[in-house]
Amino acid sequence: MKRWLPVGLILLAVIALVGWRIVQTSTKGKDLAKTAQQRTSGPVSVSAGIAAQRAIAQTLDAVGTIQAPYNVKVSPKVSGLIDYLQVREGDEVKAGQVLVKLDPDTLTATVLQNAANVAMARQRYEQARITQASTNVGIGTAIQQQRAAVDSAQANLNQVVQNLNARVAAAQAAVTDGTAKVKQAQASQASAEANELSAEATRNNAQTLLNRDLELYKQNYIAAQAVDDQKAALAVATAQVNVAQKGIDAAKQAVQSAIAERGAARNQLDITKKQADADVAVSKAALVTVKQALKFAVASTSQGPAYQANLDALKASIAAAQGTLDASRVLANDTNLVSPVDGTVTARALDPGSIAQPGTAILTIQFTKWVYFNTSIPVEQSSKVYEGQPATITLDSLPGKTFHGSITQVDRSADPTTHQFLVLVKLDNANHILRTGMFGHISIVTSHVMAEVSIPREAVTTNPDG
């Protein structure tokens, strides 16, 4: 009996161990089944965001270009051969700096001739005054002098008429040339607008094809590569539209430049005609004066009043000659052309040895220490924009750079054709990184809205039905 007791204890321990293992295996199986059920039917793991009150900024975006605040055309007041011209495009110039020198020989000769005429007039006056005491001799001398003066005044009038006719003809030719340039520039603008219409049509077609392929792709009728190809085609067409629009802008600027040049030529023609009338009037007045002096000389007697009238006439001829001399000196001083502003030379139309004409620009100077960003906004957005409002600008030619400025000017009236308001933003350009004509984008914060409930944009999805 005692011998079977240890065996029974061992057998009992084995049975207990086997039972414990069976219970453990069953419990583990139930846990695995419960975990599997939770994985298939339990909640999905997500990230939660807080829907809260936030300030949302509303912005107005537009496109525009960089332009200089001052664009000066340097042109002469008189015609002449260019002797000195050393600055070129990109050179910095200072206000008052001599940029162009014209050949002064012709005008100098005119000044010397007019100075000689003044000296002769004074000599005649002094001679008449000295010989006043000698009646017969003085009268005869005065008559001879006045006859010579009449001949000289008549010759001078003829010369003035010839010279002024030539100047008027040259000015009229400049107006004709300006009109031709305007027509050519307008033709270029029309061509640029036609190119834009063609580019717009190509882009619209590309957009239509892309929309069609997107629908086909969603229905698994075509591959993703076809959609990507259409997106690339749309991007190329959009770029072509942008290029065409820039071409229109350049053509419009060319038209405005040609119109301005024609206007300058017309103004110069008017000035030339008025100056011609004035010069002829002065010469005719001088001729009348010397003829009157001759008349007085012939009719003079030994009486004092007659001699005094003769002296007065001679004194008047001195004043007329002096006026002509002063006018010629003013023209002679116009042979040196100086820069009216500090700036940069952006265009050079002529070279030394060329003939410069009044009203025709030799150099173009732009002030670029600070510049304007020129943009336009729709009429319906105009009430949200005001002077002094901050603006952020990026330029296509300077990727990665952001420029900040404030609105300097908002046009008071909209363009009647485009219904857009012109807006200018002043930008500092001390390092000259900004250049006129650069194309870019502007963003203006128009208001801040406090949303009662705001959620992240990525938390909102849109199904195919919208």
Protein Blocks (a to p, Z undefined) as FASTA:
>chain_A
ZZmmmmmmmmmmmmmmmmmmmmmmmmmmmmmmmmmmmmmmmccddddddddddddddddd
dddddddfbdcddddfbdcddfbdfbdehiacdehiafbdcdfklmmmmmmmmmmmmmmm
mmmmmmmmmmmmmmmlmmmmmmmmmmmmmmmmmmmmmmmmmmmmmmmmmmmmmmmmmmmm
mmmmmmmmmmmmmmmmmmmmmmmmmmmmmmmmmmmmmnopacfklmmmmmmmmmmmmmmm
mmmmmmmmmmmmmmmmmmmmmmmmmmmmmmmmmmmmmmmmmmmmmmmmmmmmmmmmmmpc
fbfklmmmmmmmmmmmmmmmmmmmmmmmmmmmmmpccdfbdcddfbdfbdehiacdehia
fbdcddfkbccddddddfklmmmgcehiacddddfklghiacddddfbdcfbdcfklopa
cddddddfklomacghiacdddddfbdcddfbdcdfklpccdfkZZ
